[in-house]
Amino acid sequence: FALIMEWSEQNQMCRFIASHPEQVIVLATDQQITDMERFTCGDKASPISVDATFNLGQFYVTPITYRNPFLLNNDDNSACFCGPILIHYRKTAYSYSTLFQTIKKLIRRYQPRAVGTDGEHELIKAVSDAFPNTKLLQCVMHFLSNLKDHAKSAGAEKVVSDLQHLQLPYQDFDNL
């Protein structure tokens, strides 16, 4: 943590750092902030996605991702970009709130159109508190994984078998 503190003094990418009540760091470039404001707010904006995807030993790395409608990938879908990143030691509403409050300080009146999560309760609480008028979405892949785990633990093996063969349609975010 001391190394990060020293590095943050020399790097503008470090937007927030705290050691109390929890150790949290928010990283974001100027371009990420500009893009988040440009592509994730308003009627035609794409949702942001937040997921504590990476557990790197003692800490988590939680990136925000968003789509840039002006760049297409090989499937002719909007390219996905990494936005601000939260580095934290615990998955708490405080940690996630720190990320969102930092973004709100960097982008005045920031209100994303929609936020997709993995369904984690602390993350949903932080999103709801920070952005009360934003639509909450849950990732279908995480939802099905959680459903399968719950069905298995409840002894519903047939349900698990049926879920493994379920095909899901493409989600059109333009019709949110």
Solvent accessible surface area in square Angstrom, and as a share of the most:
residue,aa,sasa,rsa
1,F,68,0.28
2,A,83,0.64
3,L,150,0.75
4,I,56,0.28
5,M,83,0.37
6,E,109,0.49
7,W,95,0.33
8,S,21,0.14
9,E,145,0.65
10,Q,148,0.66
11,N,47,0.24
12,Q,153,0.68
13,M,58,0.26
14,C,19,0.12
15,R,66,0.24
16,F,71,0.30
17,I,44,0.22
18,A,18,0.14
19,S,68,0.44
20,H,153,0.68
21,P,86,0.54
22,E,21,0.09
23,Q,62,0.28
24,V,0,0.00
25,I,6,0.03
26,V,0,0.00
27,L,21,0.11
28,A,0,0.00
29,T,49,0.28
30,D,91,0.47
31,Q,113,0.50
32,Q,26,0.11
33,I,18,0.09
34,T,74,0.43
35,D,12,0.06
36,M,0,0.00
37,E,93,0.42
38,R,151,0.55
39,F,9,0.04
40,T,0,0.00
41,C,40,0.24
42,G,47,0.45
43,D,128,0.66
44,K,182,0.77
45,A,8,0.06
46,S,22,0.14
47,P,16,0.10
48,I,2,0.01
49,S,50,0.32
50,V,0,0.00
51,D,30,0.15
52,A,12,0.09
53,T,77,0.45
54,F,103,0.43
55,N,92,0.47
56,L,97,0.48
57,G,69,0.66
58,Q,153,0.68
59,F,64,0.27
60,Y,46,0.17
61,V,22,0.13
62,T,0,0.00
63,P,17,0.11
64,I,0,0.00
65,T,37,0.22
66,Y,5,0.02
67,R,88,0.32
68,N,15,0.08
69,P,70,0.44
70,F,140,0.58
71,L,91,0.45
72,L,109,0.54
73,N,64,0.33
74,N,160,0.82
75,D,108,0.56
76,D,109,0.57
77,N,52,0.27
78,S,28,0.18
79,A,20,0.15
80,C,75,0.45
81,F,69,0.29
82,C,59,0.35
83,G,0,0.00
84,P,0,0.00
85,I,32,0.16
86,L,0,0.00
87,I,29,0.15
88,H,0,0.00
89,Y,76,0.29
90,R,136,0.50
91,K,78,0.33
92,T,28,0.16
93,A,17,0.14
94,Y,79,0.30
95,S,0,0.00
96,Y,0,0.00
97,S,29,0.19
98,T,12,0.07
99,L,0,0.00
100,F,0,0.00
101,Q,76,0.34
102,T,10,0.06
103,I,1,0.01
104,K,69,0.29
105,K,161,0.68
106,L,64,0.32
107,I,5,0.03
108,R,194,0.71
109,R,219,0.80
110,Y,5,0.02
111,Q,61,0.27
112,P,1,0.01
113,R,46,0.17
114,A,0,0.00
115,V,0,0.00
116,G,13,0.13
117,T,5,0.03
118,D,23,0.12
119,G,16,0.15
120,E,34,0.15
121,H,154,0.69
122,E,70,0.31
123,L,0,0.00
124,I,55,0.28
125,K,108,0.46
126,A,0,0.00
127,V,1,0.00
128,S,44,0.29
129,D,92,0.48
130,A,3,0.02
131,F,2,0.01
132,P,100,0.63
133,N,129,0.66
134,T,15,0.09
135,K,98,0.41
136,L,77,0.38
137,L,46,0.23
138,Q,77,0.34
139,C,49,0.29
140,V,71,0.41
141,M,140,0.62
142,H,52,0.23
143,F,97,0.40
144,L,25,0.13
145,S,52,0.34
146,N,77,0.40
147,L,67,0.33
148,K,53,0.23
149,D,89,0.46
150,H,128,0.57
151,A,8,0.07
152,K,104,0.44
153,S,95,0.62
154,A,73,0.57
155,G,56,0.54
156,A,34,0.26
157,E,107,0.48
158,K,143,0.60
159,V,68,0.39
160,V,5,0.03
161,S,49,0.32
162,D,74,0.38
163,L,23,0.12
164,Q,106,0.47
165,H,140,0.63
166,L,87,0.43
167,Q,157,0.70
168,L,87,0.43
169,P,119,0.75
170,Y,165,0.63
171,Q,94,0.42
172,D,60,0.31
173,F,72,0.30
174,D,105,0.54
175,N,119,0.61
176,L,55,0.27
